[in-house]
Amino acid sequence: MTRSMRFSDPHIEMAHGAGGKASRRLIEGLLAPILFDKPSEPLGDAALLLLNGTALAITTDSFVVKPLSFPGGSIGELAVNGTVNDLAVSAARAEALVVTYVLEAGLATAILEAETRALARAAKCAGVVIAGGDTKVVEYGKADQMYVTTCGIGRPIDGVVISPSSVCPGDKIILSGPIGDHGITILLARGELDLEADLRSDTRPVLPLVEALARASGPGIRWMRDPTRGGVATALNELARDCGLGIHLNEEAIPVRDAVRGACELLGLDPLHIANEGQFLAVMAPESADAGLEALRRAPGGSEARMIGEVRERPQGTVLVGTRYGGSRVVDMLVGDPLPRIC
Amino acid sequence: MTRSMRFSDPHIEMAHGAGGKASRRLIEGLLAPILFDKPSEPLGDAALLLLNGTALAITTDSFVVKPLSFPGGSIGELAVNGTVNDLAVSAARAEALVVTYVLEAGLATAILEAETRALARAAKCAGVVIAGGDTKVVEYGKADQMYVTTCGIGRPIDGVVISPSSVCPGDKIILSGPIGDHGITILLARGELDLEADLRSDTRPVLPLVEALARASGPGIRWMRDPTRGGVATALNELARDCGLGIHLNEEAIPVRDAVRGACELLGLDPLHIANEGQFLAVMAPESADAGLEALRRAPGGSEARMIGEVRERPQGTVLVGTRYGGSRVVDMLVGDPLPRIC
């Protein structure tokens, strides 16, 4: 964590919510130093707490995706899966969720009902109870249909202790499946581009996959993250910075569907920066990596998991991608916000 | 709970977020049946859960107050105190909060910083740790500066078990202090009325008062609620309905500041419908009521607590107010939304 970071932008811009560099500056340069007592710990996807001697994990996210529904999902599912997944990659099994709505006056009740049903279905599918909620309404023009916030609490998965500081040179990097489906699906669903593709959001709970990995090689899991806003590149850049090591990716090994690759080429985007809502990254101790990958690939929904790279001493704090032509390039965090409001 | 309630309004309106009758119809007629498995339990301010054998309470609220700051407080404080108080009146001590922001692009960083500091200060004052958060940004015109959502988890206060079903005829009703300060302060702070008054929001954590009451007469506490949106009248109507008894209030005993009474008379509002952010109601077993009130009045910030009424067999499900002239009137839940976005 860059302690000396200072946020001096006079106004908030879309990029500050995009999950990339600008978001980091806002969080680490302004918000975290005010809110958190212990700035020495890297910010993870969920916080671990002791309540009356019982360990639990807690996480929260607001969802402002536009449009509300898209091929493969909608804001209701996203709000459940996003929070369940933040817990899963923090090695915790979601037990209960609470949900709040900020609704724009004039919203069709049919939309609210459909999204509430999507939320309930996704919770059932993820095996999590909805324990409570709150509803606020703001004037027409003061929200975009509806915003949803979920907070989840979970129980730690036994035998899995993750931290960027446990990552070592030689560790292997596993990715659970193809990247970019969610971000590109949202982009196309807005209909602002003259592009069509047979593509669906990958939104799903990754907990069953994380549990399969934990059963096969729990103690070998050093770190996990779901590469949502900012994509795989941003998640791994944060890891590289937090552990002070070099992340080497093998471009050919990273699964990207043709439709995603095509859209990215047309739009000048890198699939490594595109958001995912149903994938996760795991750094594995070298002796556990093969067994872990095998278990993941045998689990339902895990057949496209791949070993995509490894951790080395150098270059410190950097993500390098080896291309199919033998060269390599540095991949930075997401800069700017090419895809606003994707979750 | 009216099981047969059915929500058939085609669109969402401001009143659906006001905490009164329309909110109840939306929640009980549409949202709760879809989201919750156990519609047989009245909806409280927080949910009680067992996690790995440990009891905990969880609650969440979104805050959309307008304006963001006002005499006596601001959205940052409100977001902490509101959640701490929902836990307190559920007989739980807040231990950790998580917070999310939905920010409007163009928001001045100075406002975000001021509200984040207010949030941190309020958390410190309430003795609760901020454990994590999330930030989203939406386009200019898609939010009103900033919305804040907090979720809190707490540890149950030993020896206090509350439920509307334990409320009995003869029980006494205690109110912690003067009502209406918050709602009228917000109304005046908007500057749309040509009214001025020396009034401040009552936003504060009520936990110290709840703890004082619990220490003095924990087992005598049957029910608690913080009368926020919809005010004392709505909170007690919900209780009357949930316990099937009659609530009799003594109008002269209910503390209302002159400025609040004056503004309500001018505007045709009933102070019993105005929101509070630093008060709570407690129903006490008759033999515990005097000792509880005494303890409350001795606690810092509790000197204006009063016994305001009692529970009787009849009229079932109804709140009656005995006026200073000897008559009595039925006080219903809040209908409509005379004061939008007060929290």
Contacts between the chains, C-beta under 8 A, distances in Angstrom:
chain1	res1	chain2	res2	distance
A	7	B	109	7.0
A	9	B	109	6.0
A	10	B	108	6.8
A	10	B	109	5.7
A	10	B	110	7.9
A	11	B	105	7.9
A	11	B	106	5.7
A	11	B	107	6.5
A	11	B	108	6.0
A	11	B	109	6.2
A	12	B	103	4.9
A	12	B	104	7.5
A	12	B	105	6.1
A	12	B	106	6.9
A	12	B	107	4.4
A	12	B	108	7.9
A	12	B	109	6.4
A	12	B	112	6.4
A	12	B	137	6.0
A	13	B	105	5.6
A	13	B	106	7.9
A	13	B	137	7.1
A	14	B	105	5.3
A	14	B	137	5.3
A	14	B	139	6.8
A	15	B	137	7.9
A	16	B	103	7.3
A	16	B	135	7.1
A	16	B	137	5.3
A	17	B	103	6.8
A	17	B	135	5.9
A	17	B	136	4.8
A	17	B	137	2.9
A	17	B	138	7.6
A	18	B	137	7.7
A	23	B	135	6.8
A	26	B	135	6.6
A	27	B	135	6.8
A	30	B	109	7.2
A	30	B	112	7.3
A	30	B	113	6.2
A	30	B	116	7.2
A	31	B	116	5.7
A	31	B	133	7.2
A	31	B	135	7.0
A	34	B	113	7.4
A	34	B	116	4.8
A	34	B	117	5.7
A	34	B	119	8.0
A	34	B	120	5.1
A	35	B	99	7.4
A	35	B	116	6.4
A	35	B	119	7.0
A	35	B	120	5.5
A	35	B	123	8.0
A	35	B	130	4.7
A	35	B	133	6.8
A	36	B	130	6.4
A	37	B	129	7.3
A	43	B	132	7.6
A	46	B	132	6.8
A	47	B	96	7.5
A	47	B	98	7.2
A	47	B	131	3.9
A	47	B	132	4.3
A	49	B	95	7.3
A	49	B	96	5.4
A	49	B	129	8.0
A	49	B	131	6.1
A	49	B	153	7.7
A	51	B	51	7.8
A	51	B	54	6.2
A	51	B	56	5.7
A	51	B	95	5.8
A	51	B	96	7.8
A	51	B	153	6.7
A	51	B	155	6.0
A	52	B	54	5.2
A	52	B	55	8.0
A	52	B	56	7.7
A	52	B	155	5.5
A	53	B	54	7.2
A	54	B	51	6.1
A	54	B	52	5.2
A	54	B	53	7.1
A	54	B	54	3.7
A	55	B	52	8.0
A	56	B	51	5.6
A	56	B	52	7.7
A	56	B	56	7.7
A	56	B	153	7.8
A	58	B	96	6.5
A	58	B	98	5.8
A	58	B	131	5.8
A	58	B	132	6.6
A	58	B	151	7.7
A	58	B	153	6.5
A	59	B	98	7.0
A	59	B	132	6.3
A	60	B	98	4.1
A	60	B	99	7.3
A	60	B	100	5.3
A	60	B	132	6.5
A	60	B	133	6.6
A	60	B	134	5.7
A	60	B	149	7.3
A	60	B	151	5.5
A	61	B	100	6.5
A	61	B	134	4.6
A	62	B	100	4.2
A	62	B	101	7.3
A	62	B	102	5.2
A	62	B	134	5.7
A	62	B	135	8.0
A	62	B	136	4.8
A	62	B	149	6.3
A	63	B	136	7.6
A	64	B	102	6.1
A	64	B	136	4.8
A	64	B	138	5.2
A	64	B	142	8.0
A	95	B	49	7.3
A	95	B	51	5.8
A	96	B	47	7.4
A	96	B	49	5.4
A	96	B	51	7.8
A	96	B	58	6.5
A	98	B	47	7.2
A	98	B	58	5.8
A	98	B	59	7.0
A	98	B	60	4.1
A	98	B	151	5.8
A	99	B	35	7.4
A	99	B	60	7.3
A	100	B	60	5.3
A	100	B	61	6.5
A	100	B	62	4.1
A	100	B	149	5.3
A	101	B	62	7.3
A	102	B	62	5.3
A	102	B	64	6.1
A	102	B	102	7.0
A	102	B	147	5.6
A	103	B	12	4.9
A	103	B	16	7.3
A	103	B	17	6.8
A	104	B	12	7.5
A	105	B	11	7.9
A	105	B	12	6.2
A	105	B	13	5.7
A	105	B	14	5.3
A	106	B	11	5.7
A	106	B	12	6.9
A	106	B	13	7.9
A	107	B	11	6.5
A	107	B	12	4.4
A	108	B	10	6.8
A	108	B	11	6.0
A	108	B	12	7.9
A	109	B	7	7.0
A	109	B	9	6.0
A	109	B	10	5.7
A	109	B	11	6.2
A	109	B	12	6.4
A	109	B	30	7.2
A	110	B	10	7.9
A	112	B	12	6.4
A	112	B	30	7.3
A	113	B	30	6.2
A	113	B	34	7.4
A	116	B	30	7.2
A	116	B	31	5.7
A	116	B	34	4.8
A	116	B	35	6.4
A	117	B	34	5.7
A	119	B	34	8.0
A	119	B	35	6.9
A	120	B	34	5.0
A	120	B	35	5.4
A	123	B	35	8.0
A	129	B	37	7.3
A	129	B	49	8.0
A	130	B	35	4.7
A	130	B	36	6.4
A	131	B	47	3.9
A	131	B	49	6.1
A	131	B	58	5.8
A	132	B	43	7.7
A	132	B	46	6.8
A	132	B	47	4.3
A	132	B	58	6.6
A	132	B	59	6.2
A	132	B	60	6.5
A	133	B	31	7.2
A	133	B	35	6.8
A	133	B	60	6.6
A	134	B	60	5.7
A	134	B	61	4.5
A	134	B	62	5.7
A	135	B	16	7.1
A	135	B	17	6.0
A	135	B	23	6.8
A	135	B	26	6.6
A	135	B	27	6.7
A	135	B	31	7.0
A	136	B	17	4.8
A	136	B	62	4.8
A	136	B	63	7.6
A	136	B	64	4.8
A	136	B	147	7.9
A	136	B	341	7.8
A	137	B	12	6.0
A	137	B	13	7.1
A	137	B	14	5.3
A	137	B	15	7.9
A	137	B	16	5.3
A	137	B	17	2.9
A	137	B	18	7.7
A	137	B	340	7.9
A	138	B	17	7.6
A	138	B	64	5.2
A	138	B	144	6.3
A	138	B	147	7.8
A	138	B	341	6.5
A	139	B	14	6.9
A	139	B	144	7.8
A	139	B	340	7.2
A	139	B	341	7.9
A	141	B	141	6.8
A	142	B	64	8.0
A	142	B	143	6.6
A	142	B	144	4.5
A	143	B	142	6.5
A	143	B	143	6.1
A	143	B	147	7.9
A	144	B	138	6.3
A	144	B	139	7.8
A	144	B	142	4.5
A	147	B	102	5.6
A	147	B	136	7.9
A	147	B	138	7.8
A	147	B	143	8.0
A	147	B	147	7.2
A	149	B	60	7.3
A	149	B	62	6.2
A	149	B	100	5.3
A	149	B	149	4.1
A	149	B	151	7.9
A	151	B	58	7.7
A	151	B	60	5.5
A	151	B	98	5.8
A	151	B	149	7.9
A	151	B	151	3.3
A	153	B	49	7.7
A	153	B	51	6.7
A	153	B	56	7.8
A	153	B	58	6.5
A	153	B	153	6.5
A	155	B	51	6.0
A	155	B	52	5.4
A	340	B	137	7.9
A	340	B	139	7.2
A	341	B	136	7.7
A	341	B	138	6.5
A	341	B	139	7.9
